[in-house]
Amino acid sequence: MKRILSIAVAWYSCLCAYAQFDLNGRVKNLPAGETVTVNIPFVFGYFEDENKPLVADKEGNFGMVLPLAEEKIGYLRWGNHKAFLWMRPGTGLSVELDAANGEITFGGPMATPNRLLHELELSTAPDFYAGSTRVGANAVLDSVIRPYAVQFKAKAMQIDASALNSHEKEFLKAELHDQFLVYLDLYVRTAKWPQEVWSKFILDGMEGEKPQPRSYLRGPMYYAFIDTYVGFLETRVFANRDNPTRFAELLDSVYGISNFDSLNAVYERNGKAYIDWLAVKHAFDAQTAEEYLAKQIRSFYHDGHLSEGECLLDDLRTSYSNSIYLKELISKKTSLANRMSKANDQIIVPEDYRTFTSIKTFVQQFKGNVVYLDIWGTWCGPCKMEMRDVPQLKERFAGKPVVFVYLDMDDDNKDARWREYIQVNGITGVHLRKNNLDIQPIWNELLPHDKNLHGRYPSYFLFDKNGNLVDESVKRPSKKEALYVQIENYIRK
């Protein structure tokens, strides 16, 4: 009996050791108050709340045993620097980090894969995408594609010459391929070519690409490629809108809905993310589709969009009833629902928020206070990113004469979504909303001499204690101290 128990204990210990990853190392020149963080994605992608701090001792040494059930590419951050982290259960990695110059060296069992992953610079955009300069469509072959082909060949030779096994090499080459497709697509879509030109370029360039994974491991670039491929499918569908028969066929093959009015009704009810999910469901393998769906739900809940995540969660329950992601996603939904149900008298939505026509007149009621105006939208990713620094901003000015006013630009049919977002995220302050048409006079009022800045989201403005709009450019919440100094200056005046 004792022998059986001993064998069982030994077996269990081996199983636990396999389902973990040992990360240790040393960091130098790390700014005071900062930590090294490792991020193991719940599904894929980067979410701040998945960061695990690796607290260093006085000599800069740190270490942690991380639970890891499957091989993944995660993220390592130190100071202002970051790198992908190739993690395999039952193995480990040691790193030497310098927060001053971003240098990183690798040691331990996973050193070679991580070193090569880092040298291939997959975590940064290719050279051709850097900056805002874009060549014309006729010059892309010579200015972008051929130069990158030379770089790709050199990197492929570097991979082949490494000590990695064939599967690992295949993975890295697949990531390089997907990286090029993702950034070429972004290049074309930001080139400001005529629509028919960039549409044809994307259709011709992506036509031969397959949606299925090219290697045993799905990496960050493959997951980014999913969105690129969905964009290609959408472009192909709507490029045939003038051909009713072909248009209906493509709608059905891509989204499973052959009638555009029916598809548009689904879009109005559930949003663009749901339409993209339908495309992934029809084009990709079951594992990729499940991971994509779980990631979309995770994104909505991370951003505080309870109702938009709900319809996707229903699909996850229906299509993947045994999904390993269900338990945690349901838990996050419950947490958001609890926040939604709690009244917060610091969130103020004036009864006349639809009818006010002058923001300058509106802020007069707060005379004696500095007013910080944030113009944003629930659909605006950068706006929501900035919202994450707002709690620190408000903590800094707690008890001081500062009023925070938020003017949201969303369509009238998104009113409930707007209210839900500010409630779930606990965004205290005074909240107003205008649709795109009604907000235009506000832009004219705030920026009468610079119409090029109208409609730039997010945008920030300050009113002094006399209710006057200040002339200087106002910093965003993520600028922290620079913004705090601006507000303090007007508090003292």
C-alpha positions as CSV (number, residue, x, y, z in Angstrom):
1,M,0.0,0.0,0.0
2,K,2.8,2.4,0.9
3,R,4.5,1.6,-2.4
4,I,1.4,2.5,-4.3
5,L,1.0,5.7,-2.4
6,S,4.7,6.6,-3.0
7,I,4.2,5.9,-6.8
8,A,1.1,8.1,-6.8
9,V,2.8,10.9,-5.0
10,A,5.8,10.7,-7.3
11,W,3.5,10.7,-10.4
12,Y,1.6,13.7,-9.1
13,S,4.8,15.6,-8.4
14,C,6.1,15.0,-11.9
15,L,2.8,16.1,-13.3
16,C,2.9,19.3,-11.3
17,A,6.5,19.9,-12.3
18,Y,5.6,19.5,-16.0
19,A,2.8,22.1,-15.8
20,Q,5.1,24.9,-14.8
21,F,7.8,27.2,-16.1
22,D,10.8,28.3,-14.0
23,L,11.8,31.9,-14.8
24,N,14.7,33.6,-12.9
25,G,17.3,36.2,-13.6
26,R,18.8,39.5,-12.7
27,V,18.0,43.1,-13.7
28,K,20.0,46.3,-13.4
29,N,19.3,50.0,-13.8
30,L,15.6,49.4,-13.1
31,P,14.0,52.8,-12.1
32,A,12.8,53.0,-8.5
33,G,9.3,51.8,-8.0
34,E,9.2,49.6,-11.2
35,T,9.3,45.8,-11.4
36,V,10.0,43.2,-14.0
37,T,6.7,41.7,-15.2
38,V,5.9,38.5,-17.0
39,N,2.6,38.1,-18.8
40,I,1.2,34.7,-19.6
41,P,-1.8,35.2,-21.9
42,F,-5.1,33.7,-20.8
43,V,-5.8,33.0,-24.5
44,F,-3.6,35.3,-26.5
45,G,-2.8,38.9,-26.6
46,Y,-1.6,41.3,-23.9
47,F,-3.8,42.4,-21.0
48,E,-2.3,44.4,-18.1
49,D,-4.3,42.5,-15.5
50,E,-2.4,39.3,-16.4
51,N,0.9,40.8,-15.5
52,K,2.8,39.0,-12.7
53,P,5.5,41.2,-11.0
54,L,8.9,39.6,-10.5
55,V,10.1,41.4,-7.4
56,A,13.9,41.8,-7.4
57,D,16.1,41.8,-4.3
58,K,18.7,44.5,-3.5
59,E,21.1,42.9,-6.0
60,G,18.4,42.8,-8.7
61,N,17.8,39.0,-8.6
62,F,14.4,37.6,-9.1
63,G,12.7,34.3,-9.7
64,M,9.3,32.7,-10.0
65,V,7.8,29.4,-10.8
66,L,4.9,30.1,-13.2
67,P,1.9,27.7,-13.7
68,L,1.9,26.7,-17.4
69,A,-0.3,24.0,-18.8
70,E,0.6,24.5,-22.5
71,E,3.4,26.0,-24.6
72,K,2.9,29.7,-25.1
73,I,4.5,32.9,-26.2
74,G,4.1,35.4,-23.4
75,Y,5.6,38.8,-22.7
76,L,8.5,40.1,-20.5
77,R,8.8,43.7,-19.6
78,W,11.5,45.6,-17.7
79,G,11.5,49.4,-17.4
80,N,10.5,50.7,-20.9
81,H,11.6,47.5,-22.6
82,K,9.7,44.4,-23.7
83,A,10.3,41.1,-25.3
84,F,8.4,38.0,-26.3
85,L,8.9,35.1,-23.9
86,W,8.8,31.5,-25.3
87,M,7.6,29.3,-22.5
88,R,7.4,25.5,-22.5
89,P,5.9,23.5,-19.6
90,G,8.5,21.5,-17.6
91,T,11.4,23.8,-18.6
92,G,12.9,27.1,-17.5
93,L,14.8,30.2,-18.6
94,S,17.2,32.6,-17.0
95,V,17.6,36.2,-18.2
96,E,20.0,39.1,-17.6
97,L,18.2,42.4,-18.1
98,D,19.4,46.0,-18.4
99,A,16.6,48.6,-18.0
100,A,18.9,51.4,-19.2
101,N,19.5,50.1,-22.7
102,G,17.1,47.2,-23.1
103,E,19.7,44.6,-23.4
104,I,18.7,41.0,-22.6
105,T,20.7,37.8,-22.5
106,F,19.3,34.3,-22.1
107,G,20.4,31.2,-20.3
108,G,18.8,27.8,-19.3
109,P,16.9,25.2,-21.2
110,M,14.8,27.7,-23.3
111,A,17.7,30.0,-24.0
112,T,18.2,29.1,-27.7
113,P,14.6,29.5,-28.8
114,N,14.2,32.8,-26.9
115,R,17.5,34.2,-28.2
116,L,16.5,33.6,-31.8
117,L,12.9,34.8,-31.2
118,H,14.4,38.0,-29.9
119,E,16.9,38.4,-32.7
120,L,14.2,38.1,-35.3
121,E,12.6,41.2,-33.9
122,L,9.1,39.8,-34.2
123,S,7.9,42.0,-31.4
124,T,8.5,45.2,-33.4
125,A,7.2,46.4,-36.8
126,P,9.3,45.7,-39.9
127,D,11.4,48.6,-41.2
128,F,9.1,49.3,-44.2
129,Y,6.2,50.1,-41.8
130,A,8.1,52.5,-39.6
131,G,7.0,56.2,-39.9
132,S,4.1,57.6,-41.8
133,T,5.7,57.7,-45.3
134,R,3.9,55.5,-47.9
135,V,4.8,54.9,-51.5
136,G,2.2,54.6,-54.3
137,A,0.8,51.3,-55.3
138,N,3.0,51.0,-58.3
139,A,6.2,51.3,-56.2
140,V,5.3,48.8,-53.4
141,L,6.9,45.9,-55.2
142,D,10.3,47.6,-55.5
143,S,10.2,49.6,-52.3
144,V,8.6,47.2,-49.9
145,I,8.1,43.6,-51.0
146,R,11.5,42.9,-52.7
147,P,13.6,44.5,-49.9
148,Y,11.6,42.5,-47.3
149,A,12.1,39.3,-49.3
150,V,15.8,39.8,-49.0
151,Q,15.5,40.3,-45.2
152,F,13.2,37.3,-44.9
153,K,15.7,35.1,-46.8
154,A,18.5,36.1,-44.5
155,K,16.4,35.5,-41.4
156,A,15.2,32.1,-42.7
157,M,18.8,31.1,-43.2
158,Q,19.6,32.2,-39.6
159,I,16.7,30.0,-38.4
160,D,17.9,27.0,-40.5
161,A,21.5,27.4,-39.2
162,S,20.3,27.3,-35.5
163,A,20.2,24.3,-33.2
164,L,16.4,24.3,-33.0
165,N,14.4,21.3,-34.0
166,S,12.4,21.2,-37.2
167,H,9.1,22.1,-35.5
168,E,10.6,25.1,-33.8
169,K,12.1,26.3,-37.0
170,E,8.8,25.9,-38.8
171,F,7.1,28.0,-36.1
172,L,9.6,30.9,-36.4
173,K,9.3,30.9,-40.2
174,A,5.5,30.9,-40.0
175,E,5.7,33.9,-37.6
176,L,7.9,35.8,-40.0
177,H,5.5,35.1,-42.8
178,D,2.5,36.3,-40.8
179,Q,4.3,39.3,-39.6
180,F,4.9,40.4,-43.2
181,L,1.3,39.9,-44.2
182,V,0.0,41.8,-41.1
183,Y,2.2,44.8,-41.6
184,L,1.8,44.9,-45.4
185,D,-1.9,44.9,-45.0
186,L,-1.6,47.8,-42.4
187,Y,0.7,49.6,-44.8
188,V,-1.7,49.4,-47.6
189,R,-4.7,50.5,-45.5
190,T,-2.8,53.5,-44.2
191,A,-1.4,54.6,-47.5
192,K,-4.4,56.8,-48.5
193,W,-4.7,55.2,-51.9
194,P,-8.1,55.3,-53.7
195,Q,-10.3,52.6,-52.3
196,E,-10.5,50.6,-55.5
197,V,-6.6,50.5,-55.6
198,W,-6.0,49.3,-52.0
199,S,-8.9,46.9,-52.2
200,K,-7.5,45.3,-55.4
201,F,-4.0,45.2,-53.9
202,I,-5.3,43.4,-50.7
203,L,-7.4,40.9,-52.8
204,D,-4.5,40.1,-55.1
205,G,-2.0,39.8,-52.3
206,M,-4.0,37.6,-49.9
207,E,-5.8,35.4,-52.4
208,G,-3.4,32.5,-52.1
209,E,-3.1,32.7,-48.3
210,K,-4.6,30.0,-46.2
211,P,-6.3,30.7,-42.8
212,Q,-5.0,27.5,-41.1
213,P,-1.9,27.6,-38.8
214,R,1.4,26.8,-40.5
215,S,3.1,25.3,-37.5
216,Y,2.4,23.3,-34.3
217,L,2.4,26.5,-32.2
218,R,0.2,29.5,-32.7
219,G,2.2,32.6,-32.0
220,P,1.4,36.4,-31.7
221,M,1.8,37.0,-35.4
222,Y,-0.5,34.2,-36.3
223,Y,-3.2,35.6,-34.0
224,A,-2.6,39.1,-35.6
225,F,-3.0,37.4,-39.0
226,I,-6.5,36.3,-38.0
227,D,-7.7,39.9,-38.0
228,T,-5.8,40.6,-41.3
229,Y,-7.5,37.6,-42.9
230,V,-10.9,38.6,-41.6
231,G,-10.3,42.1,-43.2
232,F,-9.4,40.4,-46.5
233,L,-12.6,38.4,-46.4
234,E,-14.7,41.5,-45.8
235,T,-12.9,43.3,-48.6
236,R,-13.6,40.4,-51.0
237,V,-17.3,40.3,-50.0
238,F,-18.0,44.0,-50.5
239,A,-15.9,44.3,-53.6
240,N,-18.7,42.3,-55.2
241,R,-21.6,44.3,-53.9
242,D,-22.6,45.4,-57.5
243,N,-23.1,41.7,-58.4
244,P,-26.1,40.6,-56.4
245,T,-25.7,36.9,-57.0
246,R,-22.0,36.8,-56.2
247,F,-22.5,39.1,-53.3
248,A,-25.1,36.8,-51.7
249,E,-22.8,33.8,-52.3
250,L,-19.9,35.4,-50.6
251,L,-22.0,36.7,-47.7
252,D,-23.1,33.2,-47.1
253,S,-19.7,31.6,-47.4
254,V,-18.0,34.2,-45.1
255,Y,-20.7,34.9,-42.5
256,G,-23.3,32.2,-43.0
257,I,-25.9,34.8,-43.8
258,S,-26.7,35.4,-47.5
259,N,-28.9,38.5,-47.1
260,F,-27.2,41.8,-46.4
261,D,-30.2,43.3,-44.6
262,S,-30.2,40.3,-42.2
263,L,-26.4,40.6,-41.7
264,N,-26.8,44.3,-41.0
265,A,-29.5,43.6,-38.4
266,V,-27.1,41.3,-36.7
267,Y,-24.4,44.0,-36.8
268,E,-26.8,46.6,-35.3
269,R,-27.8,44.2,-32.6
270,N,-24.4,42.6,-31.6
271,G,-21.7,44.9,-33.1
272,K,-18.8,44.5,-35.5
273,A,-16.9,42.1,-33.3
274,Y,-19.7,39.6,-33.6
275,I,-19.7,39.8,-37.4
276,D,-15.9,39.2,-37.4
277,W,-16.4,36.2,-35.1
278,L,-18.9,34.7,-37.7
279,A,-16.2,35.1,-40.4
280,V,-13.6,33.3,-38.2
281,K,-16.0,30.6,-37.3
282,H,-16.6,29.8,-41.0
283,A,-12.9,30.2,-42.2
284,F,-10.7,28.8,-39.4
285,D,-10.2,25.5,-37.7
286,A,-12.2,24.8,-34.5
287,Q,-9.3,25.4,-32.1
288,T,-8.4,28.8,-33.6
289,A,-12.1,29.8,-33.7
290,E,-12.6,28.9,-30.0
291,E,-9.4,30.8,-29.0
292,Y,-10.5,33.8,-31.1
293,L,-13.9,33.9,-29.6
294,A,-12.6,33.6,-26.0
295,K,-10.1,36.4,-26.7
296,Q,-12.8,38.7,-28.0
297,I,-15.0,38.1,-24.9
298,R,-11.9,38.6,-22.7
299,S,-11.3,41.9,-24.5
300,F,-14.8,43.2,-24.0
301,Y,-14.8,42.3,-20.3
302,H,-11.3,43.8,-19.9
303,D,-12.7,47.1,-21.4
304,G,-15.9,47.0,-19.3
305,H,-18.3,46.2,-22.1
306,L,-20.6,43.8,-20.4
307,S,-23.5,43.5,-22.9
308,E,-21.2,43.2,-25.9
309,G,-19.3,40.4,-24.3
310,E,-22.6,38.6,-23.4
311,C,-23.7,37.7,-26.9
312,L,-20.3,36.3,-27.7
313,L,-20.2,34.4,-24.4
314,D,-23.6,32.8,-25.3
315,D,-21.9,31.6,-28.6
316,L,-19.0,30.2,-26.7
317,R,-21.4,28.2,-24.4
318,T,-23.3,26.9,-27.5
319,S,-20.4,26.1,-29.8
320,Y,-17.8,25.0,-27.2
321,S,-19.7,23.8,-24.2
322,N,-16.6,22.2,-22.7
323,S,-14.3,25.1,-23.4
324,I,-11.5,25.6,-20.9
325,Y,-12.1,29.3,-21.1
326,L,-15.7,29.3,-19.9
327,K,-15.2,29.2,-16.2
328,E,-12.9,32.3,-16.0
329,L,-15.0,34.3,-18.5
330,I,-18.2,33.6,-16.6
331,S,-16.4,34.7,-13.4
332,K,-15.3,38.0,-15.1
333,K,-18.8,38.6,-16.4
334,T,-20.2,38.1,-12.8
335,S,-17.7,40.6,-11.5
336,L,-18.7,43.2,-14.1
337,A,-22.4,42.6,-13.4
338,N,-21.8,43.2,-9.7
339,R,-20.2,46.5,-10.5
340,M,-23.0,47.4,-12.8
341,S,-25.6,46.8,-10.0
342,K,-23.9,49.1,-7.5
343,A,-25.1,52.7,-7.4
344,N,-22.4,55.3,-7.6
345,D,-23.5,58.9,-6.7
346,Q,-20.1,60.2,-8.0
347,I,-21.1,59.3,-11.6
348,I,-23.3,62.2,-12.7
349,V,-25.4,62.2,-15.9
350,P,-27.4,65.5,-16.1
351,E,-30.9,65.1,-17.2
352,D,-30.4,67.7,-19.9
353,Y,-27.2,66.0,-21.3
354,R,-28.9,65.6,-24.7
355,T,-30.0,69.2,-25.1
356,F,-27.1,71.4,-24.1
357,T,-25.6,73.2,-27.1
358,S,-22.6,75.1,-25.6
359,I,-19.8,73.4,-23.6
360,K,-18.6,76.9,-22.6
361,T,-21.9,77.7,-21.1
362,F,-22.2,74.3,-19.5
363,V,-19.0,74.6,-17.5
364,Q,-20.0,78.0,-16.1
365,Q,-21.8,76.2,-13.3
366,F,-18.4,75.0,-12.0
367,K,-16.9,78.4,-11.5
368,G,-14.3,78.4,-8.8
369,N,-13.0,75.0,-10.1
370,V,-10.6,74.0,-12.8
371,V,-12.5,71.9,-15.3
372,Y,-10.8,69.0,-17.2
373,L,-12.7,68.1,-20.3
374,D,-12.2,64.7,-21.9
375,I,-13.8,64.1,-25.3
376,W,-13.9,60.4,-26.1
377,G,-16.0,57.5,-27.4
378,T,-16.8,54.0,-26.2
379,W,-15.6,52.8,-29.7
380,C,-12.2,54.5,-29.4
381,G,-9.4,52.2,-28.3
382,P,-6.9,55.0,-27.4
383,C,-9.6,56.8,-25.4
384,K,-10.2,53.7,-23.3
385,M,-6.4,53.2,-22.9
386,E,-6.2,56.7,-21.4
387,M,-9.0,55.9,-19.0
388,R,-6.8,53.5,-17.2
389,D,-4.7,56.3,-16.0
390,V,-7.6,58.4,-14.8
391,P,-7.9,56.9,-11.3
392,Q,-4.3,58.0,-10.5
393,L,-5.2,61.5,-11.9
394,K,-8.2,61.8,-9.7
395,E,-6.3,60.5,-6.7
396,R,-3.7,63.2,-7.2
397,F,-6.4,65.9,-7.1
398,A,-8.7,64.5,-4.5
399,G,-10.1,67.3,-2.4
400,K,-8.9,70.0,-4.7
401,P,-11.0,72.3,-6.8
402,V,-11.0,70.2,-10.0
403,V,-14.1,68.9,-11.9
404,F,-13.8,66.2,-14.5
405,V,-16.3,66.4,-17.4
406,Y,-16.5,63.6,-20.0
407,L,-18.1,64.3,-23.4
408,D,-18.8,61.0,-25.2
409,M,-19.4,60.8,-29.0
410,D,-21.6,57.8,-29.7
411,D,-24.7,57.3,-31.8
412,D,-28.0,57.7,-30.0
413,N,-28.7,53.9,-30.2
414,K,-25.5,53.4,-28.2
415,D,-26.8,55.3,-25.2
416,A,-27.2,52.1,-23.0
417,R,-23.7,51.0,-24.0
418,W,-22.3,54.3,-22.9
419,R,-24.0,54.3,-19.6
420,E,-23.0,50.7,-19.0
421,Y,-19.3,51.5,-19.7
422,I,-19.0,54.4,-17.3
423,Q,-20.9,52.5,-14.6
424,V,-18.9,49.3,-14.9
425,N,-15.6,51.1,-15.0
426,G,-16.5,53.5,-12.2
427,I,-15.6,56.6,-14.1
428,T,-16.6,59.3,-11.6
429,G,-17.4,62.8,-12.8
430,V,-19.9,64.6,-15.0
431,H,-20.9,62.8,-18.2
432,L,-22.4,64.1,-21.4
433,R,-23.1,62.4,-24.7
434,K,-23.6,63.7,-28.3
435,N,-24.0,61.9,-31.6
436,N,-21.6,62.7,-34.4
437,L,-23.9,65.4,-35.9
438,D,-24.7,67.1,-32.7
439,I,-21.1,67.3,-31.4
440,Q,-19.9,69.3,-34.4
441,P,-20.9,72.7,-32.9
442,I,-19.0,71.7,-29.8
443,W,-15.8,71.2,-31.9
444,N,-16.4,74.5,-33.6
445,E,-16.7,76.1,-30.2
446,L,-13.5,74.6,-28.7
447,L,-11.4,74.8,-31.9
448,P,-12.8,77.6,-34.1
449,H,-9.5,78.2,-35.9
450,D,-8.2,74.6,-36.4
451,K,-10.8,72.4,-38.1
452,N,-8.1,69.8,-38.8
453,L,-8.3,68.8,-35.1
454,H,-12.1,68.4,-35.1
455,G,-13.1,64.8,-34.5
456,R,-9.7,63.8,-33.0
457,Y,-10.5,61.3,-30.2
458,P,-9.4,61.5,-27.5
459,S,-9.0,65.2,-27.0
460,Y,-8.5,67.1,-23.8
461,F,-9.3,70.7,-22.7
462,L,-8.9,72.8,-19.6
463,F,-11.1,75.6,-18.3
464,D,-9.7,77.9,-15.6
465,K,-11.6,78.7,-12.4
466,N,-13.4,81.6,-14.1
467,G,-14.8,79.2,-16.8
468,N,-12.4,80.4,-19.5
469,L,-11.0,77.9,-22.0
470,V,-7.2,77.9,-21.7
471,D,-5.1,78.3,-24.8
472,E,-2.3,75.8,-24.2
473,S,-2.4,72.2,-25.5
474,V,-3.6,70.0,-22.7
475,K,-1.9,66.7,-21.8
476,R,-3.6,63.4,-21.7
477,P,-3.9,61.3,-18.5
478,S,-1.0,58.9,-19.4
479,K,1.4,61.9,-19.4
480,K,0.9,62.0,-15.6
481,E,3.3,64.5,-14.1
482,A,3.2,66.8,-17.2
483,L,-0.6,67.0,-16.9
484,Y,-0.6,67.3,-13.1
485,V,1.7,70.4,-13.4
486,Q,-0.7,71.9,-15.9
487,I,-3.7,71.5,-13.6
488,E,-1.8,72.7,-10.6
489,N,-0.8,75.9,-12.4
490,Y,-4.5,76.7,-12.9
491,I,-5.5,75.8,-9.4
492,R,-3.0,78.3,-8.1
493,K,-4.2,81.1,-10.4
